[in-house]
Amino acid sequence: MHTESRTDDYIISGGEAGKSRLNVLSDALREYEESFLKRLGVAEGMSFFDAGTGGGNVAMLASKIAGDTGRVVAVDFDERILALAKEDAAKEGISNISFQATSIYDIHYRNEFDVVYARFLLSHLKRPEEALNRIVESARPGGIIIVEDVHFEGHFCYPPSEAFDNYVHYYAEAARHKGEDANIGPSLPFLFERVGIKNIGFDVIQPCFTQGPGKQMALLTLTNIKDAIVELGVAGLHTIDRMLGELEAFTNDPQTIMSLPRIFRVWGVK
């Protein structure tokens, strides 16, 4: 049984802090997500598999689109985050989601789902092609495969900020130390080709902010990867603490702009 992608291999901390961060990220992307899924054919009555569901935000959105006649299966390795996602689903009266704690490498579904989906999963894995093959196997013939992931170095801010630039660099370096690719986004269409997905399409989005929850993402993420950066020897604790102070001031300045990573959204047919 593979153990990769367990909590100790994930550079962003999980649990309640991780769930809170994922909720902010989901809020920042909400206006993009529903129309995107519907455009690609997610509809009432469909079966939907969310690989690496994290906080369950997309799974709950898909469950509302699929309705009572549809179903959603959402898997993630982090049992603590899944427990919080289950609580959120229960509060919203959602009953057509099954949450399961497992590694993406250990999923057992074959030819089952109308739509299979993964957001910000492959960039956290040492063997993304193997994981994508598992994801594709879970789709029925003719099913839709959708992957969203980042080109992390595609971040930008205005005006220039050394703290922001260092954050982007340290994140990518920490991922590299783990054998992961924080800049996997541009390679995804070609990864789709290699695993035999057909009718491939993609687009790119990059939300940016002068205020609001989305503008907090860099600060939240740096806070949540602080321990990993120090443990991996990418930067020292004093350096990160100083950066956090500088980044917080930059984030809270209404005269600055901060983006999310460049996000590649790729889709195709099994």
Wavefront OBJ file of the C-alpha trace (Angstrom):
o trace
v 0.000 0.000 0.000
v 1.380 3.380 -0.979
v 1.926 5.839 1.849
v 2.793 8.890 -0.232
v 0.549 11.918 0.185
v -0.066 11.238 3.857
v -0.044 14.262 6.129
v 3.713 14.218 6.796
v 4.425 14.477 3.058
v 2.166 17.471 2.505
v 3.897 20.831 2.837
v 0.708 22.706 3.794
v -0.562 21.963 7.299
v -3.961 20.279 7.573
v -6.546 20.055 10.317
v -8.634 23.078 11.256
v -6.034 25.581 10.030
v -5.828 23.780 6.711
v -9.620 23.630 6.397
v -9.940 27.359 7.129
v -7.379 28.125 4.429
v -9.187 25.901 1.923
v -12.480 27.621 2.709
v -10.919 31.005 1.907
v -9.473 29.627 -1.324
v -12.821 28.159 -2.301
v -14.560 31.469 -1.607
v -12.044 33.224 -3.855
v -12.747 30.765 -6.690
v -16.490 30.323 -6.201
v -17.530 32.679 -9.002
v -15.444 30.676 -11.458
v -16.235 27.132 -10.367
v -19.960 26.570 -10.819
v -20.125 27.968 -14.354
v -16.996 25.991 -15.278
v -18.401 22.673 -14.091
v -21.752 23.250 -15.770
v -20.040 24.262 -19.015
v -18.216 20.942 -19.048
v -21.405 18.966 -18.577
v -21.851 18.483 -14.839
v -25.627 18.234 -14.499
v -28.504 16.838 -12.479
v -28.405 13.080 -11.979
v -24.686 12.698 -12.674
v -22.148 10.750 -10.645
v -19.113 12.836 -9.660
v -15.798 11.716 -8.165
v -13.727 14.353 -6.347
v -10.136 13.117 -5.963
v -8.291 14.966 -3.203
v -11.387 16.821 -2.046
v -9.628 18.766 0.733
v -12.275 20.812 2.502
v -15.046 19.290 0.377
v -16.048 22.625 -1.147
v -16.200 21.470 -4.778
v -17.797 18.173 -3.749
v -20.625 20.091 -2.067
v -21.026 22.334 -5.113
v -21.178 19.270 -7.378
v -23.680 17.601 -5.059
v -26.035 20.559 -5.394
v -25.754 20.481 -9.188
v -26.236 16.687 -9.313
v -29.276 16.856 -7.024
v -31.107 14.033 -5.304
v -30.776 11.744 -8.320
v -27.015 12.210 -8.525
v -24.197 11.181 -6.234
v -20.746 12.400 -5.250
v -17.826 10.409 -3.866
v -15.086 12.565 -2.326
v -11.744 11.155 -1.159
v -8.789 12.663 0.664
v -5.916 11.374 2.802
v -6.524 13.883 5.638
v -9.100 12.389 7.994
v -9.259 15.564 10.097
v -10.196 17.752 7.149
v -12.701 15.156 5.933
v -14.410 15.173 9.328
v -14.803 18.947 9.069
v -16.074 18.630 5.497
v -18.676 16.102 6.651
v -19.827 18.573 9.303
v -20.200 21.292 6.661
v -22.219 18.976 4.415
v -24.480 17.997 7.307
v -25.092 21.646 8.201
v -26.215 22.298 4.616
v -28.458 19.231 4.594
v -26.416 17.511 1.866
v -26.928 13.758 1.871
v -25.667 12.610 -1.542
v -21.918 12.782 -0.767
v -19.830 9.871 0.467
v -16.562 11.053 2.066
v -13.759 8.491 2.181
v -10.293 8.725 3.743
v -7.756 7.170 1.386
v -4.683 7.912 -0.707
v -5.347 8.621 -4.368
v -3.037 5.692 -5.147
v -5.353 3.324 -3.276
v -8.695 4.156 -4.876
v -10.447 1.120 -6.307
v -13.112 2.554 -8.623
v -13.209 1.358 -12.248
v -15.411 2.671 -15.089
v -17.886 4.150 -12.625
v -18.269 7.955 -12.685
v -19.675 10.368 -15.246
v -17.225 13.067 -14.131
v -13.917 12.708 -12.291
v -12.261 15.797 -10.905
v -9.113 16.878 -9.075
v -8.254 20.388 -7.944
v -4.786 21.259 -6.591
v -3.920 17.590 -6.102
v -1.300 16.601 -8.680
v 1.100 19.407 -7.721
v 1.360 17.803 -4.263
v 2.310 14.343 -5.501
v 5.607 12.693 -6.346
v 3.955 10.506 -9.000
v 1.280 12.658 -10.619
v 1.032 10.547 -13.787
v 0.281 7.425 -11.753
v -2.355 9.335 -9.809
v -3.935 10.662 -13.004
v -4.117 7.126 -14.365
v -6.014 6.080 -11.225
v -8.351 9.033 -11.666
v -8.998 8.148 -15.308
v -9.667 4.507 -14.413
v -12.487 5.642 -12.138
v -14.341 7.329 -15.019
v -16.800 5.433 -17.171
v -15.979 5.146 -20.899
v -16.886 8.517 -22.391
v -16.700 10.136 -18.961
v -15.262 13.589 -18.375
v -11.918 14.141 -16.656
v -11.256 17.598 -15.163
v -8.057 18.704 -13.448
v -7.227 22.136 -12.068
v -3.727 22.883 -10.852
v -1.215 25.640 -10.432
v 1.710 27.301 -12.086
v 2.857 28.642 -8.740
v 5.626 30.876 -10.063
v 2.964 32.618 -12.153
v 1.959 34.659 -9.100
v 2.271 38.429 -9.291
v 1.780 41.429 -7.076
v 1.859 45.202 -7.483
v 3.903 47.101 -6.522
v 6.887 44.726 -6.230
v 7.320 43.061 -2.842
v 10.418 41.140 -1.787
v 8.407 39.280 0.864
v 5.831 38.192 -1.713
v 8.502 37.090 -4.206
v 10.314 35.118 -1.500
v 7.056 33.449 -0.467
v 6.498 32.242 -4.038
v 10.099 31.015 -4.269
v 10.101 29.273 -0.883
v 6.836 27.471 -1.607
v 8.154 26.102 -4.905
v 11.452 25.132 -3.264
v 9.723 23.317 -0.414
v 7.654 21.371 -2.937
v 10.790 20.542 -4.942
v 12.481 19.208 -1.802
v 9.527 16.832 -1.430
v 9.820 15.697 -5.042
v 6.668 17.593 -6.046
v 6.039 20.144 -8.805
v 4.395 23.395 -7.761
v 4.533 24.522 -11.400
v 2.805 21.506 -12.929
v 0.004 23.537 -14.524
v 1.444 24.140 -18.025
v 2.380 20.470 -18.431
v -1.124 19.146 -17.724
v -2.443 19.043 -21.329
v 0.549 16.903 -22.296
v 0.118 14.722 -19.205
v -3.472 14.158 -20.328
v -2.180 13.061 -23.734
v 0.263 10.583 -22.183
v -2.447 8.786 -20.216
v -4.713 8.516 -23.251
v -7.350 11.158 -22.518
v -9.108 12.411 -25.672
v -10.659 15.712 -26.806
v -8.370 17.702 -24.516
v -9.039 21.354 -23.849
v -7.760 23.870 -21.337
v -7.945 27.441 -20.190
v -6.149 29.578 -17.622
v -7.537 31.805 -14.897
v -5.774 34.054 -12.415
v -7.942 35.869 -9.886
v -6.327 38.919 -8.320
v -7.402 41.225 -5.522
v -6.982 44.586 -3.845
v -9.025 43.417 -0.847
v -11.154 40.572 0.470
v -10.523 36.936 1.406
v -8.655 36.083 -1.794
v -6.001 38.636 -1.001
v -5.270 36.787 2.251
v -4.233 33.569 0.489
v -0.487 34.247 0.302
v -0.359 35.173 3.985
v -2.459 32.156 4.996
v -0.403 29.799 2.873
v 2.932 31.079 4.153
v 1.631 30.628 7.702
v 0.604 27.055 6.876
v 3.898 26.099 5.178
v 6.148 27.827 7.725
v 7.023 24.606 9.563
v 7.773 22.723 6.345
v 10.023 25.502 5.025
v 12.048 25.491 8.234
v 12.169 21.692 8.570
v 13.306 21.282 4.956
v 16.042 23.885 5.396
v 14.659 26.184 2.705
v 14.762 29.186 5.056
v 15.230 29.869 8.754
v 12.534 30.620 11.309
v 13.694 34.222 11.832
v 13.546 34.850 8.081
v 10.033 33.440 7.785
v 8.742 35.385 10.785
v 10.121 38.602 9.319
v 8.550 37.770 5.962
v 5.183 37.118 7.583
v 5.200 40.577 9.129
v 6.144 42.224 5.840
v 3.626 40.183 3.881
v 0.844 40.986 6.338
v 1.489 44.722 5.962
v 1.557 44.401 2.173
v -1.656 42.341 2.176
v -3.520 44.846 4.341
v -2.484 47.844 2.229
v -5.482 48.771 0.013
v -3.074 50.222 -2.566
v -1.570 46.827 -3.434
v -2.664 44.019 -5.771
v -2.034 40.329 -5.108
v -2.892 37.388 -7.329
v -3.503 33.724 -6.796
v -1.218 31.349 -8.673
v -1.864 30.980 -12.371
v -4.435 28.147 -12.538
v -4.588 25.754 -15.495
v -7.985 24.104 -15.964
v -7.713 21.044 -18.202
v -10.403 18.650 -19.358
v -10.925 15.724 -21.677
v -12.841 12.507 -22.331
v -11.980 8.915 -21.434
l 1 2 3 4 5 6 7 8 9 10 11 12 13 14 15 16 17 18 19 20 21 22 23 24 25 26 27 28 29 30 31 32 33 34 35 36 37 38 39 40 41 42 43 44 45 46 47 48 49 50 51 52 53 54 55 56 57 58 59 60 61 62 63 64 65 66 67 68 69 70 71 72 73 74 75 76 77 78 79 80 81 82 83 84 85 86 87 88 89 90 91 92 93 94 95 96 97 98 99 100 101 102 103 104 105 106 107 108 109 110 111 112 113 114 115 116 117 118 119 120 121 122 123 124 125 126 127 128 129 130 131 132 133 134 135 136 137 138 139 140 141 142 143 144 145 146 147 148 149 150 151 152 153 154 155 156 157 158 159 160 161 162 163 164 165 166 167 168 169 170 171 172 173 174 175 176 177 178 179 180 181 182 183 184 185 186 187 188 189 190 191 192 193 194 195 196 197 198 199 200 201 202 203 204 205 206 207 208 209 210 211 212 213 214 215 216 217 218 219 220 221 222 223 224 225 226 227 228 229 230 231 232 233 234 235 236 237 238 239 240 241 242 243 244 245 246 247 248 249 250 251 252 253 254 255 256 257 258 259 260 261 262 263 264 265 266 267 268 269 270
